[in-house]
Amino acid sequence: MRISKCVGFLAIAGILVTSSSAFASDSAPINPENSVNGISDYEIMDRQAPLVEAQKKIMSAVGSEQVSSYAGSWMDAPNNSLSVYWKGEFKGPVAAAVAEIGRGGVQILVKPAKFTQKQLFEAAQRVNEDPQSKAAGVVRVMPLYDGSGLEVGIEKSEARTLNSPLQSGSDRAKDVAGVDVKPASIKRVVPYYRENDSGAMFGGGVIRSSTALCSSGFSLVWPSIGKRYLVTAKHCGAVGSSWANGQNIAIGKAEGATNDAQDGLFINVSSSGNAIWDGAGANQDGQFSKRVTKVSPNTPGEMVCTSGAITGAMCGIRVSGRVVGAYNVWVGQQVNGYVAAGQGDSGGPVFSTGNGSEAVALGIIHGGSGNQVCRSPYSGEYLCSSDIEFTDINDVVATFPGLQVQLSP
């Protein structure tokens, strides 16, 4: 966001516990599809809090054992449960921790596992270090949360036949790993960052013009004319302005904008991505991405998150209402007084987390009071605040009929 006060305030530029020897039924696999539909994001986040604390206690107990039979966990906040996968007789510090958690009212389901987490990590390491597995196209190895084995990602390639690389790669990986293997056909992962995004760019990355440092918002598509855009805040720049990423690599020019009240600017790009950056801000470890799967309206009382390029992802922000005036923006406050956004975050995504691995598009960051001083390894000291104003993404895309948020299937 721009460092400016021209808008009258600071526009921030820029338990169910089994006995120690028995397990809960594992007749149906735990997966996201089993979650209860129709539960609000706020309630899901609220239900998740005790499960997060329970998992912390379980992992603390796992760490106290020299040789653990722990295989993994699966959190199902909509159903208020945490499944813990275990190989062999369930006893020791973890069993004691689970019993204590259960007395506190958190539902823990203990289920049998074929392999321990330690066994799967060691197996994965063997595959990663095996030259023949790499030659067969193995590019990613992931221990499965239920202790059933490894998911082995085989690189898609035009040069290979459809079936042979998947088969040869998984067979080789299974021989080397010594555990069950589940093959998956994937594209090779190329790491990008908030400060150096390119190609199919995500929301929440650093973008620069000759006069501003701001954040990219959601990726937009206009199918009828074959155009792709990144949206950012209109107060960051004018139509016709040229934009680059955080490393000053050109990404495109601003081709259109909303009216002033909606504060949206559309940067034409050659490629766009259906995801946003989450985690830490620019030039910090801990960045990752979330697929954008839905667009939703905003509602007072809703809990939302922001993902500014400089501040990073911040959650626990409660929407209190919508301003009617020069800027038609929603207002929110971080409920614990933590930072919600700061200078350089303008244009960044406002979203809800849904199931935790996906993002629901809600809006883009407009500004805040800027009544605190924050520090970023990317930009040094900058003004920030626990309050935020953001524009509604539905209003932004409605500027041009046919324009829409790019979603992941």
FENPEGI-V833530 format. One record per pair of residues at least 24 apart in sequence whose ideal C-beta (glycine too) atoms are under 7 Angstrom apart, sorted by sequence separation. I is the first residue (numbers start at 1). J is the second residue. D is the distance in Angstrom with one decimal. If there is no record, write none. Layout:
<<I:J:D> <I:J:D>>
//
This chain:
<<51:75:5.1> <70:94:6.3> <82:106:6.9> <84:108:6.0> <86:110:5.9> <212:236:4.5> <234:258:6.2> <243:267:5.1> <314:338:6.8> <341:365:5.3> <366:390:5.3> <127:152:6.9> <207:232:6.2> <212:237:5.6> <314:339:6.0> <365:390:5.3> <366:391:5.4> <51:77:6.1> <58:84:6.3> <81:107:4.4> <82:108:5.4> <83:109:4.5> <84:110:5.2> <85:111:5.3> <86:112:6.7> <87:113:4.7> <117:143:6.5> <124:150:5.8> <211:237:6.7> <234:260:6.9> <314:340:5.5> <364:390:6.1> <48:75:6.8> <55:82:6.2> <65:92:6.1> <80:107:5.6> <86:113:5.9> <87:114:7.0> <120:147:6.9> <123:150:6.1> <150:177:5.9> <209:236:6.9> <282:309:5.3> <314:341:6.8> <341:368:5.6> <363:390:4.1> <364:391:5.5> <54:82:5.5> <65:93:5.9> <81:109:5.6> <83:111:5.6> <85:113:4.0> <87:115:6.5> <137:165:4.5> <209:237:4.6> <235:263:5.9> <237:265:6.1> <281:309:6.5> <282:310:6.0> <284:312:7.0> <304:332:6.3> <311:339:6.1> <340:368:6.4> <363:391:5.3> <48:77:4.0> <64:93:5.1> <87:116:5.0> <136:165:6.6> <150:179:6.1> <152:181:5.1> <154:183:5.8> <156:185:5.6> <201:230:6.1> <234:263:4.7> <236:265:6.3> <278:307:6.0> <281:310:5.1> <363:392:5.2> <364:393:6.4> <47:77:4.5> <117:147:6.9> <120:150:6.2> <149:179:5.0> <152:182:6.9> <154:184:6.9> <156:186:6.7> <233:263:5.2> <234:264:5.6> <277:307:5.8> <281:311:5.3> <311:341:5.6> <363:393:4.9> <51:82:4.8> <116:147:6.6> <138:169:4.9> <149:180:3.2> <150:181:5.3> <151:182:4.8> <152:183:5.5> <153:184:5.1> <154:185:5.6> <155:186:6.7> <156:187:5.5> <234:265:4.4> <276:307:5.5> <281:312:3.5> <311:342:4.9> <362:393:6.1> <61:93:4.2> <62:94:5.8> <115:147:5.0> <136:168:4.7> <137:169:4.6> <148:180:6.2> <149:181:5.8> <150:182:6.9> <152:184:6.8> <209:241:4.8> <233:265:6.5> <280:312:4.6> <298:330:5.2> <310:342:6.1> <342:374:5.1> <361:393:5.0> <364:396:6.7> <44:77:4.9> <47:80:5.4> <61:94:4.5> <113:146:6.2> <114:147:5.7> <136:169:3.9> <149:182:6.1> <151:184:5.5> <153:186:4.0> <155:188:5.2> <209:242:6.5> <231:264:5.5> <232:265:5.2> <279:312:6.2> <308:341:5.0> <310:343:6.9> <330:363:6.3> <339:372:6.7> <44:78:5.9> <113:147:2.8> <114:148:5.5> <115:149:6.6> <209:243:5.4> <231:265:6.9> <279:313:5.8> <306:340:6.0> <308:342:6.8> <310:344:3.6> <311:345:5.3> <114:149:7.0> <138:173:5.6> <208:243:6.8> <231:266:5.8> <232:267:6.5> <278:313:4.7> <306:341:5.2> <309:344:6.0> <310:345:5.6> <339:374:6.0> <344:379:5.8> <58:94:6.2> <61:97:4.0> <133:169:6.8> <136:172:4.9> <207:243:5.3> <208:244:5.0> <246:282:6.2> <308:344:6.6> <309:345:6.4> <229:266:4.4> <230:267:4.7> <308:345:2.4> <329:366:5.0> <144:182:6.9> <207:245:6.3> <208:246:6.9> <229:267:5.9> <344:382:6.3> <39:78:5.1> <58:97:5.7> <133:172:5.1> <206:245:6.4> <229:268:5.8> <230:269:5.5> <306:345:6.9> <309:348:6.1> <327:366:6.4> <343:382:4.1> <57:97:5.2> <58:98:6.7> <132:172:5.5> <133:173:5.2> <205:245:6.5> <206:246:3.3> <208:248:6.5> <229:269:6.5> <308:348:4.0> <342:382:5.2> <343:383:5.2> <350:390:4.5> <35:76:6.3> <205:246:6.9> <227:268:6.3> <228:269:5.5> <307:348:5.3> <342:383:6.1> <34:76:7.0> <36:78:4.2> <71:113:3.4> <230:272:6.4> <306:348:6.3> <307:349:4.8> <342:384:3.0> <35:78:4.2> <36:79:6.0> <133:176:5.9> <228:271:6.7> <341:384:6.7> <30:74:4.6> <35:79:6.7> <57:101:6.0> <71:115:6.4> <207:251:6.9> <228:272:4.3> <306:350:5.4> <307:351:6.9> <361:405:5.1> <71:116:5.4> <72:117:5.7> <339:384:4.8> <340:385:6.5> <30:76:6.4> <70:116:6.4> <71:117:5.3> <127:173:4.8> <130:176:4.6> <140:186:6.2> <220:266:6.9> <304:350:5.6> <305:351:5.6> <339:385:6.9> <340:386:5.3> <54:101:4.8> <69:116:5.5> <70:117:5.5> <139:186:6.8> <198:245:6.2> <304:351:6.7> <305:352:6.8> <339:386:6.0> <340:387:6.3> <341:388:5.1> <68:116:6.5> <197:245:5.3> <304:352:5.6> <305:353:6.2> <338:386:6.1> <340:388:4.2> <127:176:5.3> <139:188:5.1> <140:189:6.8> <196:245:6.1> <337:386:5.1> <68:118:6.4> <126:176:5.2> <127:177:5.2> <196:246:5.6> <201:251:6.7> <126:177:5.8> <195:246:3.6> <196:247:4.7> <198:249:6.3> <221:272:7.0> <54:106:4.8> <194:246:6.9> <195:247:6.9> <334:386:4.2> <30:83:5.3> <219:272:3.6> <333:386:6.1> <54:108:6.6> <123:177:3.9> <219:273:5.6> <333:387:5.1> <51:106:6.7> <123:178:6.0> <219:274:6.3> <50:106:5.2> <123:179:4.7> <296:352:6.9> <332:388:5.1> <308:365:5.9> <218:276:6.9> <304:362:5.8> <331:389:5.6> <120:179:6.4> <306:365:5.9> <330:389:6.8> <87:147:6.3> <119:179:6.7> <329:389:4.1> <330:390:5.3> <85:146:4.9> <329:390:6.0> <85:147:4.6> <329:391:5.6> <330:392:6.4> <311:374:6.9> <115:179:5.5> <263:327:6.1> <296:360:4.9> <298:362:5.6> <261:326:6.7> <293:358:4.5> <298:363:6.6> <114:180:6.9> <260:326:7.0> <261:327:5.7> <262:328:6.5> <294:360:4.5> <295:361:4.6> <296:362:6.0> <310:376:5.1> <323:389:6.9> <261:328:4.5> <290:357:6.6> <291:358:5.2> <292:359:4.9> <294:361:6.9> <328:395:6.9> <21:89:5.6> <201:269:6.4> <290:358:6.0> <291:359:6.8> <310:378:6.1> <21:90:6.7> <290:359:4.3> <292:361:5.5> <310:379:5.6> <20:90:5.4> <20:91:4.9> <74:145:5.3> <200:271:4.8> <201:272:6.1> <202:273:4.8> <317:388:6.3> <18:90:7.0> <73:145:6.7> <74:146:6.9> <199:271:5.4> <200:272:6.0> <201:273:5.7> <204:276:4.9> <205:277:6.0> <310:382:6.5> <72:145:4.0> <200:273:3.6> <202:275:4.8> <203:276:3.8> <204:277:3.5> <276:349:4.7> <311:384:6.4> <72:146:6.0> <202:276:5.5> <203:277:6.7> <218:292:6.3> <20:95:5.1> <71:146:6.8> <72:147:5.6> <202:277:5.3> <276:351:6.6> <71:147:2.8> <206:282:5.2> <17:98:5.5> <17:99:5.7> <306:388:6.5> <194:277:5.1> <276:359:5.4> <17:102:3.8> <24:109:4.3> <26:111:4.6> <15:101:5.7> <24:110:5.8> <26:112:6.3> <15:102:2.9> <23:110:5.5> <24:111:5.7> <194:281:6.6> <195:282:4.1> <202:289:5.7> <23:111:5.5> <194:282:4.4> <195:283:5.5> <23:112:4.9> <15:105:6.7> <15:106:4.9> <16:107:4.9> <17:108:5.5> <15:107:4.9> <16:108:6.8> <18:110:4.9> <15:108:4.6> <16:109:6.2> <17:110:6.9> <194:287:5.9> <215:308:5.1> <284:377:6.1> <193:287:6.0> <215:309:4.0> <283:377:4.7> <298:392:5.8> <281:376:5.9> <283:378:3.9> <282:378:4.0> <281:378:6.6> <297:394:6.1> <295:393:6.3> <295:394:6.7> <264:364:6.8> <204:307:3.9> <206:309:4.4> <263:366:5.2> <203:307:6.8> <204:308:6.9> <205:309:5.7> <204:309:5.9> <236:346:5.6> <295:405:5.0> <235:346:6.8> <236:347:5.9> <233:346:4.1> <292:405:6.6> <294:407:7.0> <233:347:4.0> <293:407:5.9> <194:309:5.1> <232:347:3.2> <292:407:5.8> <293:408:5.4> <231:347:7.0> <292:408:5.9> <291:408:3.8> <264:391:6.3> <263:391:5.0> <215:344:6.7> <262:391:5.3> <214:344:6.7> <215:345:5.3> <217:347:4.9> <213:344:5.2> <215:346:6.3> <216:347:6.5> <217:348:6.2> <218:349:5.8> <233:364:6.4> <214:346:4.7> <215:347:4.7> <217:349:5.6> <233:365:7.0> <264:396:4.0> <274:406:4.7> <214:347:4.7> <215:348:3.4> <231:364:6.2> <233:366:6.2> <262:395:5.0> <274:407:5.8> <275:408:6.7> <262:396:5.5> <272:406:5.8> <274:408:4.1> <264:399:6.7> <262:399:6.8> <258:396:5.7> <258:399:4.6> <218:361:5.3> <204:348:5.2> <256:400:6.9> <203:348:6.8> <204:349:5.6> <203:349:4.3> <217:364:4.1> <215:365:6.9> <231:396:6.1> <218:393:6.4> <220:397:6.4> <222:400:6.9> <224:402:4.8> <223:402:6.9> <222:402:5.5> <222:403:4.9> <195:378:6.2> <220:403:5.8> <221:404:6.0> <220:404:6.6> <220:405:6.0> <221:406:4.7> <220:406:6.2> <218:405:5.1> <219:406:4.2> <14:212:6.3> <13:212:6.0> <14:213:4.5> <13:213:6.7> <14:214:4.8> <13:214:6.1> <2:212:5.2> <1:214:5.6> <13:236:6.7> <11:235:5.3> <7:235:6.8> <1:233:6.3> <2:235:5.9> <2:236:6.0> <1:236:6.5> <45:303:5.8> <42:302:6.2> <42:303:4.6> <41:303:6.5> <14:310:6.8> <41:352:4.3> <41:353:6.6> <41:354:6.4> <7:327:7.0> <35:355:6.6> <32:355:5.6> <12:341:5.5> <14:343:4.8> <12:342:5.5> <13:343:5.0> <14:344:3.2> <12:343:5.2> <13:344:6.1> <14:345:6.5> <14:346:5.3> <12:345:5.7> <13:346:5.1> <12:346:5.9> <11:346:6.5> <3:343:5.6> <1:343:5.7> <1:344:6.1> <1:345:6.0> <2:346:6.9> <1:346:2.5> <11:366:7.0> <12:367:4.9> <11:367:4.0> <12:368:5.0> <10:367:6.4> <9:367:6.3> <10:368:6.9> <12:370:5.7> <10:369:6.3> <9:369:6.3> <10:370:3.4> <1:367:6.6> <12:383:6.9> <10:383:6.2>>
//
